[in-house]
Amino acid sequence: MKYLEYLPERYPRFELLKKETNVRYAIYKKYKIIYEIMNHKVYILRVIHHSQNITTNFFLAENEIPYVVESD
């Protein structure tokens, strides 16, 4: 998944939860990537297989660190 930094530009994105959030998901091969955009950075919250359903319980636990990708 070395091309994750291009997610916002190369893959369709869909709003999740409320419209004022920046949490989105994208399809990458057989995976759904749930990510959030804050301060021009992409924070990868979850990567799940396409056979799994996305629920509202996808936020990071307190002890987890998001994978951060610098974006242009």
N, C-alpha and C positions, 0 to 999 in steps of 0.2 A: 504494500500500500504506500509506495513512496510518492505517489502523486496526490496525496491528500491535500496538499497545500492549494491545489487547483479546484477543490470541491465547490466553492461558491460560484466559480465562473463556468466550470465544465459540466456540472450535473444539475438537473432540476432540483429545486428545493421547495419544501412545503412548510407552511407555518404549522406549528404544533401549539397546543394549549391556547393561550390568549394572543391576540394580534400584537400586543405591545411587547411580547417576548422576542428574543433573537434566537430561540431554540428551533432548530430545523433538522430535517433528516435528508439524506441523499442515498441513492442506490449506487453501490460500487460492486460490480460483479455479483457475487452471491451474498452480499452483505448490506445491511442498512447501517449507515453511520449517522449517529445523532450528535449534533454539534451546536455550539453557540458562538456567535460572533460578538466580541466585546473589545472595544478599543483597537479595532483593526487587526485583531488576532482571532484565530479560529481555535476554539477549545473543543476537542473531541471528548464527548461525554460517554458514549457507549458505541461499541461495534458489535452488532448482533447478526446472526445468520438470517437469511430472508425467510426461513420457515417459521421463525419466532414472531410473535405479535408484539407490536410496540404498545406499551402501556404507559400510563402517566407516571409510573414509578421508575423512571430512567435516570434520575439525577444522581450525582455522585454521593457516596457516603462521606461522612466527615473526614475519615482517614484516607480517602482516595485523592490522588492528585491528577488533574486533567492533563491529557496530552495536548500541548500547545504547539500550534503551527503558525509561524510568522506569515502574514499575508501582506501583499503590496498595498 
